[in-house]
Amino acid sequence: MFRIVHMDQIATLPRWRQPVVLLLLMAIAMPLAFATWNALLNNFVIEVAGFTGVEIGWLHSVREVPGFLAVGVIALIIFIREQVLGLIALALLAAATAVTAWFPSFGGILVITMLSSIGFHYYETVNQSLQLQWIDRARAPQVLGWLVAAGSAASLVAYGLLVIGWRAFDLSYNFVYLVSGGVSLAIVAFCILAFPQFESPHPQVKKMVLRRRYWLYYALQLMAGARRQIFVVFAAFMMVEKFGFDVHEVTALFLINFVANMVFAPLMGQALGKWGERRVLSFEYIGLIVVFLAYGGIYYFSWGVILAATLYVIDHMLFALAFALKTYFQKIADPGDIAPTAAVAFTINHIAAVFLPAVLGYLWIKSPAAVFVLAAVMASVSLGLALLIPRHPEPGAETVFSRLRPARIG
Protein backbone atom coordinates (compact mmCIF):
# COMPACT_ATOMS: atom_id res chain seq x y z
CA MET A 1 0.00 0.00 0.00
CA PHE A 2 2.95 2.32 0.67
CA ARG A 3 4.67 1.67 -2.66
CA ILE A 4 3.71 4.12 -5.41
CA VAL A 5 3.31 2.66 -8.91
CA HIS A 6 2.74 4.86 -11.94
CA MET A 7 0.06 3.69 -14.36
CA ASP A 8 2.76 3.23 -17.03
CA GLN A 9 4.34 0.56 -14.81
CA ILE A 10 1.31 -1.57 -13.98
CA ALA A 11 2.25 -4.16 -16.62
CA THR A 12 5.14 -5.16 -14.33
CA LEU A 13 2.70 -6.14 -11.56
CA PRO A 14 0.98 -9.52 -11.26
CA ARG A 15 -2.49 -9.40 -12.78
CA TRP A 16 -4.16 -9.79 -9.39
CA ARG A 17 -2.45 -6.60 -8.11
CA GLN A 18 -3.47 -4.30 -10.96
CA PRO A 19 -5.87 -1.33 -10.66
CA VAL A 20 -8.88 -3.01 -12.26
CA VAL A 21 -8.68 -5.83 -9.70
CA LEU A 22 -8.64 -3.27 -6.87
CA LEU A 23 -11.71 -1.60 -8.39
CA LEU A 24 -13.32 -5.03 -8.64
CA LEU A 25 -12.70 -5.85 -4.97
CA MET A 26 -14.05 -2.48 -3.86
CA ALA A 27 -17.08 -3.03 -6.11
CA ILE A 28 -17.67 -6.28 -4.18
CA ALA A 29 -17.01 -4.90 -0.68
CA MET A 30 -19.33 -1.90 -0.96
CA PRO A 31 -22.61 -3.77 -1.69
CA LEU A 32 -21.84 -6.44 0.89
CA ALA A 33 -22.26 -3.71 3.50
CA PHE A 34 -24.61 -1.23 1.86
CA ALA A 35 -26.94 -3.65 0.09
CA THR A 36 -27.42 -5.71 3.25
CA TRP A 37 -28.16 -2.54 5.24
CA ASN A 38 -30.64 -1.52 2.54
CA ALA A 39 -32.33 -4.94 2.39
CA LEU A 40 -33.05 -4.97 6.12
CA LEU A 41 -33.70 -1.26 6.56
CA ASN A 42 -37.44 -1.00 5.92
CA ASN A 43 -38.31 -4.02 8.05
CA PHE A 44 -35.87 -2.94 10.77
CA VAL A 45 -37.21 0.61 11.10
CA ILE A 46 -40.86 -0.45 10.92
CA GLU A 47 -40.60 -3.42 13.31
CA VAL A 48 -38.06 -2.02 15.77
CA ALA A 49 -38.55 1.75 15.66
CA GLY A 50 -42.16 2.04 14.41
CA PHE A 51 -41.36 4.26 11.43
CA THR A 52 -44.05 5.69 9.14
CA GLY A 53 -43.61 7.47 5.81
CA VAL A 54 -42.68 10.67 7.70
CA GLU A 55 -39.80 9.09 9.65
CA ILE A 56 -38.49 7.15 6.64
CA GLY A 57 -38.52 10.41 4.67
CA TRP A 58 -36.50 12.19 7.33
CA LEU A 59 -34.10 9.25 7.60
CA HIS A 60 -33.31 9.38 3.90
CA SER A 61 -32.98 13.16 3.94
CA VAL A 62 -30.37 12.82 6.70
CA ARG A 63 -28.71 10.02 4.76
CA GLU A 64 -28.27 12.27 1.74
CA VAL A 65 -26.65 15.21 3.56
CA PRO A 66 -23.11 13.73 3.15
CA GLY A 67 -23.84 13.31 -0.56
CA PHE A 68 -24.65 17.00 -0.76
CA LEU A 69 -21.35 17.70 1.01
CA ALA A 70 -19.34 15.36 -1.25
CA VAL A 71 -17.60 18.43 -2.63
CA GLY A 72 -15.53 18.22 0.57
CA VAL A 73 -13.59 15.43 -1.14
CA ILE A 74 -11.76 18.16 -3.07
CA ALA A 75 -10.33 19.54 0.19
CA LEU A 76 -9.42 16.08 1.50
CA ILE A 77 -7.48 14.97 -1.59
CA ILE A 78 -5.10 17.87 -1.01
CA PHE A 79 -3.80 15.90 2.00
CA ILE A 80 -4.90 12.30 1.29
CA ARG A 81 -4.42 10.30 -1.90
CA GLU A 82 -7.70 9.42 -3.58
CA GLN A 83 -7.09 5.70 -3.32
CA VAL A 84 -6.43 5.93 0.43
CA LEU A 85 -9.46 8.18 0.99
CA GLY A 86 -11.69 5.75 -0.91
CA LEU A 87 -10.61 2.81 1.25
CA ILE A 88 -11.00 4.80 4.50
CA ALA A 89 -14.52 5.81 3.46
CA LEU A 90 -15.38 2.23 2.54
CA ALA A 91 -14.13 1.06 5.95
CA LEU A 92 -16.38 3.63 7.67
CA LEU A 93 -19.39 2.37 5.72
CA ALA A 94 -18.60 -1.23 6.68
CA ALA A 95 -18.06 -0.43 10.37
CA ALA A 96 -21.26 1.62 10.63
CA THR A 97 -23.24 -1.16 8.96
CA ALA A 98 -21.84 -3.70 11.41
CA VAL A 99 -23.20 -1.85 14.47
CA THR A 100 -26.52 -0.60 13.02
CA ALA A 101 -28.68 -2.88 15.19
CA TRP A 102 -27.07 -1.49 18.35
CA PHE A 103 -29.04 1.76 17.88
CA PRO A 104 -32.75 0.78 17.62
CA SER A 105 -34.26 4.24 18.20
CA PHE A 106 -35.13 7.09 15.84
CA GLY A 107 -32.19 9.21 17.04
CA GLY A 108 -29.76 6.30 17.10
CA ILE A 109 -30.73 5.20 13.61
CA LEU A 110 -30.26 8.76 12.32
CA VAL A 111 -26.74 8.98 13.82
CA ILE A 112 -25.51 5.61 12.56
CA THR A 113 -27.09 6.28 9.18
CA MET A 114 -25.22 9.58 8.95
CA LEU A 115 -21.91 7.80 9.62
CA SER A 116 -22.54 5.05 7.09
CA SER A 117 -23.68 7.66 4.59
CA ILE A 118 -20.45 9.65 4.95
CA GLY A 119 -18.55 6.46 4.15
CA PHE A 120 -20.83 5.55 1.25
CA HIS A 121 -20.93 8.93 -0.48
CA TYR A 122 -17.25 9.75 -0.09
CA TYR A 123 -16.35 6.28 -1.31
CA GLU A 124 -18.66 6.60 -4.31
CA THR A 125 -17.26 10.02 -5.20
CA VAL A 126 -13.66 8.80 -5.12
CA ASN A 127 -14.52 5.48 -6.76
CA GLN A 128 -16.13 7.21 -9.73
CA SER A 129 -13.05 9.40 -10.11
CA LEU A 130 -10.65 6.44 -9.93
CA GLN A 131 -12.67 4.45 -12.45
CA LEU A 132 -12.51 7.23 -15.02
CA GLN A 133 -8.80 7.82 -14.38
CA TRP A 134 -7.68 4.18 -14.34
CA ILE A 135 -9.85 2.65 -17.08
CA ASP A 136 -8.97 3.31 -20.70
CA ARG A 137 -11.68 5.28 -22.51
CA ALA A 138 -12.07 2.67 -25.24
CA ARG A 139 -12.68 -0.10 -22.68
CA ALA A 140 -14.73 1.97 -20.21
CA PRO A 141 -18.28 0.87 -21.22
CA GLN A 142 -17.38 -2.82 -21.05
CA VAL A 143 -15.30 -2.60 -17.85
CA LEU A 144 -17.89 -0.45 -16.05
CA GLY A 145 -20.55 -2.97 -17.04
CA TRP A 146 -18.47 -5.76 -15.53
CA LEU A 147 -17.91 -3.78 -12.33
CA VAL A 148 -21.68 -3.35 -11.97
CA ALA A 149 -22.06 -7.09 -12.54
CA ALA A 150 -19.42 -7.86 -9.88
CA GLY A 151 -21.24 -5.72 -7.34
CA SER A 152 -24.47 -7.47 -8.24
CA ALA A 153 -22.80 -10.85 -7.77
CA ALA A 154 -21.62 -9.84 -4.28
CA SER A 155 -25.12 -8.71 -3.39
CA LEU A 156 -26.47 -11.94 -4.84
CA VAL A 157 -24.39 -13.99 -2.43
CA ALA A 158 -25.37 -11.84 0.56
CA TYR A 159 -29.05 -11.84 -0.32
CA GLY A 160 -29.07 -15.53 -1.14
CA LEU A 161 -27.77 -16.30 2.33
CA LEU A 162 -30.41 -13.98 3.82
CA VAL A 163 -33.25 -15.63 1.93
CA ILE A 164 -32.11 -19.12 2.91
CA GLY A 165 -31.09 -18.37 6.48
CA TRP A 166 -33.39 -15.64 7.82
CA ARG A 167 -36.21 -17.96 8.87
CA ALA A 168 -34.38 -21.30 8.75
CA PHE A 169 -31.83 -20.18 11.36
CA ASP A 170 -33.93 -17.43 12.98
CA LEU A 171 -31.27 -14.83 12.23
CA SER A 172 -31.31 -11.52 14.05
CA TYR A 173 -30.76 -8.04 12.65
CA ASN A 174 -27.66 -7.72 14.82
CA PHE A 175 -26.08 -10.93 13.52
CA VAL A 176 -26.65 -10.09 9.85
CA TYR A 177 -25.39 -6.52 10.18
CA LEU A 178 -22.27 -7.65 12.06
CA VAL A 179 -21.39 -10.35 9.53
CA SER A 180 -21.97 -8.24 6.42
CA GLY A 181 -20.08 -5.25 7.80
CA GLY A 182 -17.28 -7.48 9.11
CA VAL A 183 -16.72 -9.24 5.77
CA SER A 184 -16.64 -5.90 3.98
CA LEU A 185 -14.06 -4.62 6.48
CA ALA A 186 -11.91 -7.71 5.86
CA ILE A 187 -11.91 -7.02 2.11
CA VAL A 188 -10.90 -3.40 2.74
CA ALA A 189 -8.02 -4.57 4.96
CA PHE A 190 -6.82 -6.88 2.18
CA CYS A 191 -6.97 -4.01 -0.34
CA ILE A 192 -4.88 -1.81 1.95
CA LEU A 193 -2.22 -4.47 2.49
CA ALA A 194 -2.05 -6.12 -0.94
CA PHE A 195 -2.13 -3.24 -3.42
CA PRO A 196 0.35 -0.42 -4.04
CA GLN A 197 -0.79 3.16 -4.46
CA PHE A 198 -1.41 3.82 -8.13
CA GLU A 199 -0.27 7.13 -9.60
CA SER A 200 -2.74 8.39 -12.21
CA PRO A 201 -1.25 9.65 -15.49
CA HIS A 202 -2.91 13.07 -15.22
CA PRO A 203 -2.51 15.16 -12.02
CA GLN A 204 -5.92 16.18 -10.72
CA VAL A 205 -7.00 19.77 -10.07
CA LYS A 206 -7.38 20.10 -6.30
CA LYS A 207 -9.95 22.89 -6.25
CA MET A 208 -13.61 23.21 -7.15
CA VAL A 209 -14.17 23.06 -10.90
CA LEU A 210 -17.33 24.42 -12.51
CA ARG A 211 -17.15 24.73 -16.28
CA ARG A 212 -19.86 26.14 -18.50
CA ARG A 213 -19.35 23.42 -21.08
CA TYR A 214 -20.22 20.71 -18.54
CA TRP A 215 -23.70 22.20 -17.94
CA LEU A 216 -25.60 19.28 -19.50
CA TYR A 217 -23.72 16.77 -17.33
CA TYR A 218 -24.59 18.83 -14.23
CA ALA A 219 -28.27 19.00 -15.25
CA LEU A 220 -28.46 15.26 -15.87
CA GLN A 221 -26.88 14.61 -12.45
CA LEU A 222 -29.38 16.93 -10.74
CA MET A 223 -32.37 15.13 -12.26
CA ALA A 224 -30.86 11.69 -11.67
CA GLY A 225 -30.49 12.43 -7.96
CA ALA A 226 -34.03 13.75 -7.63
CA ARG A 227 -35.87 10.88 -9.29
CA ARG A 228 -33.59 8.21 -7.80
CA GLN A 229 -34.62 9.26 -4.30
CA ILE A 230 -38.21 8.33 -5.05
CA PHE A 231 -37.13 4.86 -6.12
CA VAL A 232 -34.68 4.31 -3.25
CA VAL A 233 -36.96 5.66 -0.53
CA PHE A 234 -40.48 4.78 -1.55
CA ALA A 235 -40.43 1.82 -3.97
CA ALA A 236 -39.07 -0.65 -1.41
CA PHE A 237 -41.05 1.01 1.40
CA MET A 238 -44.20 0.34 -0.67
CA MET A 239 -43.45 -3.38 -0.79
CA VAL A 240 -43.32 -3.54 3.02
CA GLU A 241 -46.07 -1.04 3.91
CA LYS A 242 -48.68 -1.92 1.26
CA PHE A 243 -48.00 -5.61 0.61
CA GLY A 244 -46.54 -6.65 3.99
CA PHE A 245 -43.29 -8.13 2.66
CA ASP A 246 -41.15 -9.83 5.31
CA VAL A 247 -37.33 -9.60 5.40
CA HIS A 248 -36.77 -12.76 3.38
CA GLU A 249 -39.36 -11.65 0.79
CA VAL A 250 -37.80 -8.20 0.34
CA THR A 251 -34.39 -9.86 0.13
CA ALA A 252 -35.66 -12.34 -2.46
CA LEU A 253 -36.82 -9.40 -4.55
CA PHE A 254 -33.38 -7.81 -4.28
CA LEU A 255 -31.90 -11.19 -5.17
CA ILE A 256 -33.82 -11.23 -8.44
CA ASN A 257 -32.66 -7.67 -9.10
CA PHE A 258 -29.01 -8.55 -8.85
CA VAL A 259 -29.30 -11.75 -10.90
CA ALA A 260 -30.88 -9.63 -13.63
CA ASN A 261 -28.13 -7.01 -13.35
CA MET A 262 -25.38 -9.63 -13.56
CA VAL A 263 -26.71 -10.50 -17.01
CA PHE A 264 -28.03 -7.09 -18.03
CA ALA A 265 -25.16 -4.75 -17.05
CA PRO A 266 -22.40 -6.31 -19.23
CA LEU A 267 -24.82 -6.44 -22.19
CA MET A 268 -25.69 -2.78 -21.70
CA GLY A 269 -21.99 -1.98 -21.49
CA GLN A 270 -21.62 -3.47 -24.95
CA ALA A 271 -24.72 -1.62 -26.17
CA LEU A 272 -23.31 1.62 -24.79
CA GLY A 273 -20.11 1.13 -26.74
CA LYS A 274 -22.12 0.51 -29.91
CA TRP A 275 -25.06 2.90 -29.65
CA GLY A 276 -23.70 5.73 -27.51
CA GLU A 277 -24.84 7.56 -24.41
CA ARG A 278 -27.79 9.42 -25.94
CA ARG A 279 -29.63 6.28 -27.05
CA VAL A 280 -28.85 4.29 -23.91
CA LEU A 281 -29.93 7.07 -21.55
CA SER A 282 -33.07 7.75 -23.62
CA PHE A 283 -33.95 4.06 -23.33
CA GLU A 284 -33.47 4.25 -19.55
CA TYR A 285 -35.63 7.35 -19.10
CA ILE A 286 -38.49 6.15 -21.33
CA GLY A 287 -38.54 2.92 -19.33
CA LEU A 288 -38.57 4.84 -16.04
CA ILE A 289 -41.52 6.99 -17.16
CA VAL A 290 -43.55 3.86 -17.83
CA VAL A 291 -42.49 2.19 -14.57
CA PHE A 292 -43.25 5.20 -12.36
CA LEU A 293 -46.67 5.71 -13.93
CA ALA A 294 -47.39 2.03 -13.35
CA TYR A 295 -46.31 2.41 -9.69
CA GLY A 296 -48.92 5.15 -9.37
CA GLY A 297 -51.51 2.84 -10.91
CA ILE A 298 -50.79 0.23 -8.23
CA TYR A 299 -52.17 2.63 -5.62
CA TYR A 300 -54.83 4.35 -7.74
CA PHE A 301 -56.26 1.19 -9.34
CA SER A 302 -55.20 -1.31 -6.61
CA TRP A 303 -53.12 -3.43 -8.98
CA GLY A 304 -51.54 -6.50 -7.38
CA VAL A 305 -48.29 -7.51 -5.78
CA ILE A 306 -46.97 -9.49 -8.79
CA LEU A 307 -47.01 -6.39 -10.97
CA ALA A 308 -45.41 -4.33 -8.19
CA ALA A 309 -42.57 -6.83 -7.78
CA THR A 310 -42.04 -7.02 -11.55
CA LEU A 311 -41.89 -3.26 -11.85
CA TYR A 312 -39.41 -3.09 -8.98
CA VAL A 313 -37.04 -5.44 -10.81
CA ILE A 314 -37.36 -3.51 -14.09
CA ASP A 315 -36.87 -0.25 -12.19
CA HIS A 316 -33.64 -1.50 -10.63
CA MET A 317 -32.31 -2.75 -13.97
CA LEU A 318 -32.96 0.60 -15.64
CA PHE A 319 -31.14 2.51 -12.93
CA ALA A 320 -28.08 0.35 -13.56
CA LEU A 321 -27.69 2.20 -16.87
CA ALA A 322 -26.48 5.26 -14.97
CA PHE A 323 -22.88 4.36 -15.85
CA ALA A 324 -23.62 5.93 -19.25
CA LEU A 325 -23.39 9.29 -17.46
CA LYS A 326 -19.84 8.39 -16.40
CA THR A 327 -18.70 7.58 -19.92
CA TYR A 328 -20.36 10.74 -21.27
CA PHE A 329 -18.37 12.85 -18.82
CA GLN A 330 -15.18 10.88 -19.50
CA LYS A 331 -15.49 11.77 -23.20
CA ILE A 332 -16.03 15.53 -22.70
CA ALA A 333 -13.77 16.18 -19.69
CA ASP A 334 -10.28 17.53 -19.39
CA PRO A 335 -8.27 14.66 -17.78
CA GLY A 336 -7.31 16.80 -14.78
CA ASP A 337 -10.95 17.72 -14.08
CA ILE A 338 -12.12 14.19 -13.27
CA ALA A 339 -11.61 14.16 -9.47
CA PRO A 340 -12.95 17.66 -8.66
CA THR A 341 -15.86 17.31 -11.07
CA ALA A 342 -16.79 13.92 -9.61
CA ALA A 343 -17.11 15.64 -6.22
CA VAL A 344 -19.06 18.59 -7.64
CA ALA A 345 -21.34 16.24 -9.59
CA PHE A 346 -22.06 14.19 -6.47
CA THR A 347 -23.05 17.35 -4.63
CA ILE A 348 -25.30 18.42 -7.51
CA ASN A 349 -26.78 14.92 -7.61
CA HIS A 350 -27.79 15.30 -3.96
CA ILE A 351 -29.24 18.82 -3.99
CA ALA A 352 -32.80 17.51 -4.24
CA ALA A 353 -31.97 14.44 -2.17
CA VAL A 354 -31.47 16.48 0.99
CA PHE A 355 -35.03 17.80 1.15
CA LEU A 356 -37.06 15.70 -1.30
CA PRO A 357 -37.50 12.51 0.83
CA ALA A 358 -38.72 14.50 3.85
CA VAL A 359 -41.13 16.60 1.78
CA LEU A 360 -42.43 13.62 -0.15
CA GLY A 361 -42.84 11.68 3.09
CA TYR A 362 -45.74 14.02 3.93
CA LEU A 363 -47.14 13.75 0.39
CA TRP A 364 -46.89 9.96 0.69
CA ILE A 365 -49.32 9.96 3.60
CA LYS A 366 -51.85 11.88 1.48
CA SER A 367 -51.31 10.20 -1.91
CA PRO A 368 -48.58 7.62 -2.66
CA ALA A 369 -49.67 7.65 -6.32
CA ALA A 370 -48.83 11.37 -6.57
CA VAL A 371 -45.26 10.66 -5.45
CA PHE A 372 -44.74 8.28 -8.36
CA VAL A 373 -46.42 10.59 -10.88
CA LEU A 374 -43.94 13.28 -9.82
CA ALA A 375 -41.11 10.79 -10.45
CA ALA A 376 -42.46 10.18 -13.97
CA VAL A 377 -42.37 13.93 -14.61
CA MET A 378 -38.74 14.03 -13.47
CA ALA A 379 -37.86 11.13 -15.78
CA SER A 380 -39.50 13.04 -18.65
CA VAL A 381 -37.26 16.05 -17.97
CA SER A 382 -34.23 13.72 -17.93
CA LEU A 383 -35.30 12.32 -21.30
CA GLY A 384 -35.41 15.81 -22.78
CA LEU A 385 -31.90 16.50 -21.46
CA ALA A 386 -30.53 13.18 -22.76
CA LEU A 387 -31.65 14.07 -26.27
CA LEU A 388 -29.22 17.02 -26.14
CA ILE A 389 -26.21 14.65 -25.98
CA PRO A 390 -24.45 14.47 -29.37
CA ARG A 391 -23.83 11.12 -31.04
CA HIS A 392 -20.08 11.48 -30.50
CA PRO A 393 -19.46 13.70 -27.45
CA GLU A 394 -15.97 15.15 -27.00
CA PRO A 395 -14.36 18.37 -25.77
CA GLY A 396 -15.91 21.13 -27.85
CA ALA A 397 -18.90 18.92 -28.72
CA GLU A 398 -20.57 18.47 -25.34
CA THR A 399 -24.16 19.05 -26.56
CA VAL A 400 -26.07 19.11 -29.84
CA PHE A 401 -25.88 22.92 -29.64
CA SER A 402 -22.08 22.84 -29.81
CA ARG A 403 -22.12 22.60 -33.60
CA LEU A 404 -23.92 25.97 -33.74
CA ARG A 405 -20.91 27.79 -32.29
CA PRO A 406 -17.12 27.57 -32.63
CA ALA A 407 -15.53 24.97 -30.36
CA ARG A 408 -14.47 26.46 -27.06
CA ILE A 409 -12.80 24.68 -24.18
CA GLY A 410 -13.30 25.99 -20.63
Residue pairs with C-beta under 8 A, 6 or more apart in sequence:
1 84
1 192
1 193
1 194
1 195
1 196
1 197
2 196
2 197
3 196
3 197
4 196
4 197
4 198
4 199
5 13
5 196
5 197
5 198
5 199
6 198
6 199
6 201
7 19
7 134
7 198
7 199
7 200
7 201
8 201
10 18
10 19
10 198
13 196
15 21
17 194
17 195
17 196
19 130
19 134
19 198
20 134
20 135
20 143
21 195
22 83
22 191
22 195
22 198
23 127
23 130
23 131
23 134
23 135
23 147
24 146
24 147
24 150
25 187
25 190
25 191
26 86
26 87
26 90
26 123
26 127
26 187
26 191
27 127
27 147
27 148
27 150
27 151
27 154
28 150
28 151
28 153
28 154
28 187
29 90
29 94
29 154
29 184
29 187
29 188
29 191
30 90
30 93
30 120
30 123
30 124
30 127
30 151
30 184
31 151
31 152
31 154
31 155
31 158
32 94
32 154
32 155
32 158
32 180
32 183
32 184
32 187
33 93
33 94
33 97
33 98
33 116
33 180
33 181
33 184
34 93
34 97
34 116
34 120
35 154
35 155
35 158
35 159
35 254
35 258
36 97
36 158
36 159
36 162
36 176
36 177
36 180
36 181
37 97
37 100
37 116
37 177
37 180
38 236
38 254
39 158
39 159
39 162
39 247
39 250
39 251
39 254
40 173
40 176
40 177
40 247
41 236
42 56
42 236
42 237
42 239
42 240
42 250
43 240
43 245
43 246
43 247
43 250
44 100
44 101
44 173
45 51
45 55
45 56
45 59
45 109
46 240
46 241
48 104
48 173
49 55
49 104
49 105
49 106
49 109
51 59
51 106
52 365
53 234
53 237
53 241
53 361
53 362
53 364
53 365
54 361
54 362
54 365
55 106
55 361
56 233
56 237
56 357
56 361
57 233
57 357
57 358
57 359
57 360
57 361
57 362
57 364
58 110
58 357
58 358
58 361
59 109
59 110
59 113
59 357
60 229
60 232
60 233
60 353
60 357
60 358
61 353
61 354
61 355
61 356
61 357
61 358
62 110
62 113
62 114
62 117
63 113
63 114
63 117
64 117
64 229
64 350
64 353
64 354
64 357
65 114
65 117
65 350
65 354
66 114
66 117
66 118
66 120
66 121
66 122
67 117
67 121
67 225
67 346
67 347
67 349
67 350
67 353
67 354
68 347
68 350
68 351
68 353
68 354
69 121
69 347
70 121
70 122
70 124
70 125
70 343
70 346
70 347
70 350
71 208
71 343
71 344
71 346
71 347
72 122
72 343
73 85
73 122
73 125
73 126
73 339
73 342
73 343
73 346
74 206
74 207
74 208
74 339
74 340
74 343
74 344
76 85
76 122
77 85
77 126
77 204
77 206
77 339
78 206
80 88
81 197
82 126
82 129
82 130
82 200
82 204
82 339
83 126
83 130
83 197
83 198
84 197
85 122
85 126
86 122
86 123
86 126
86 127
86 130
87 188
87 191
87 192
89 118
89 119
89 120
89 121
89 122
89 123
89 126
90 119
90 123
90 184
90 188
91 119
91 185
91 188
92 115
92 116
92 118
92 119
92 122
93 116
93 119
93 120
93 123
93 184
94 119
94 181
94 182
94 184
94 185
94 188
95 119
95 181
95 185
96 112
96 113
96 115
96 116
96 119
96 181
97 116
97 177
97 180
97 181
97 184
98 177
98 178
98 180
98 181
98 182
98 185
99 112
99 177
99 178
99 181
100 109
100 112
100 116
100 173
100 177
100 181
101 172
101 173
101 174
101 177
101 178
102 108
102 112
102 174
103 109
103 111
103 112
121 346
121 350
124 346
125 342
125 343
125 346
126 339
126 342
128 326
128 342
128 346
129 204
129 338
129 339
129 342
129 343
130 200
131 140
131 144
131 147
131 326
132 140
132 326
132 329
132 330
132 333
132 338
132 342
133 200
133 201
133 202
133 204
133 335
133 338
133 339
134 198
134 200
135 143
135 144
137 330
137 331
140 326
140 327
140 330
141 269
141 270
141 272
141 273
141 323
141 327
142 266
142 269
142 270
142 273
143 269
144 269
144 323
144 326
144 327
145 265
145 266
145 267
145 268
145 269
145 270
145 272
145 323
146 265
146 266
146 269
148 261
148 265
148 266
148 269
148 320
148 323
149 261
149 262
149 263
149 265
149 266
152 257
152 258
152 259
152 261
152 262
152 265
153 258
153 262
155 254
155 258
156 255
156 258
156 259
156 262
158 180
159 251
159 252
159 254
159 255
159 258
160 255
162 171
162 176
162 247
162 248
162 251
163 248
163 251
163 252
163 255
165 171
166 176
166 247
166 248
166 251
167 248
201 335
202 335
202 336
202 338
203 336
204 336
204 337
204 338
204 339
204 340
205 336
205 337
205 339
205 340
206 339
206 340
207 340
208 340
208 343
208 344
209 337
209 340
209 341
209 344
210 344
211 337
211 341
211 410
212 410
213 332
213 395
213 396
213 398
213 408
213 409
213 410
214 329
214 332
214 333
214 341
214 398
215 398
215 399
216 385
216 388
216 389
216 398
216 399
217 325
217 328
217 329
217 332
217 341
217 345
217 398
218 344
218 345
218 348
219 385
220 281
220 325
220 328
220 382
220 385
220 386
221 325
221 345
221 346
221 348
221 349
222 348
222 349
222 351
222 352
223 378
223 381
223 382
223 385
224 322
224 325
224 349
224 382
225 348
225 349
225 350
225 351
225 352
225 353
226 351
226 352
226 353
226 356
226 378
227 288
227 292
227 375
227 378
227 379
227 382
228 319
228 353
229 352
229 353
229 356
229 357
229 360
230 292
230 356
230 360
230 371
230 372
230 374
230 375
230 378
231 315
231 319
231 375
233 357
233 360
233 361
234 360
234 364
234 368
234 371
234 372
235 295
235 312
235 315
236 250
236 312
238 295
238 298
238 308
238 368
239 245
239 249
239 250
239 253
239 308
239 309
239 312
240 250
242 298
242 299
242 308
242 368
243 305
243 308
245 253
253 309
253 312
253 313
256 313
257 312
257 313
257 316
257 317
260 313
260 316
260 317
261 316
261 317
261 320
264 317
264 320
265 320
265 323
268 280
268 320
268 321
269 323
271 280
272 280
272 323
272 324
272 327
276 389
276 391
276 392
277 324
277 325
277 327
277 328
277 331
277 386
277 389
277 393
278 386
278 387
278 389
278 390
278 391
280 321
280 324
281 321
281 324
281 325
281 328
281 382
281 386
281 389
282 383
282 386
282 387
283 321
284 318
284 319
284 321
284 322
284 324
285 379
285 380
285 382
285 383
285 386
286 383
287 314
287 318
288 315
288 318
288 319
288 375
288 376
288 379
288 382
289 376
289 379
289 380
289 383
291 311
291 314
291 315
291 318
292 372
292 373
292 375
292 376
292 379
293 372
293 373
293 376
294 303
294 307
294 311
295 308
295 311
295 369
295 372
295 375
296 368
296 369
296 370
296 371
296 372
296 373
296 376
297 303
297 369
298 307
298 308
298 311
298 369
299 367
299 368
299 369
299 372
300 369
328 389
328 393
329 338
329 341
329 345
330 338
331 393
331 394
332 393
332 394
332 395
332 397
332 398
333 341
333 395
334 395
334 409
360 371
360 374
363 370
363 371
363 374
364 371
387 400
388 399
388 400
388 401
389 399
389 400
390 397
390 398
390 399
390 400
390 402
390 403
395 407
395 409
396 402
396 407
396 408
396 409
397 403
397 407
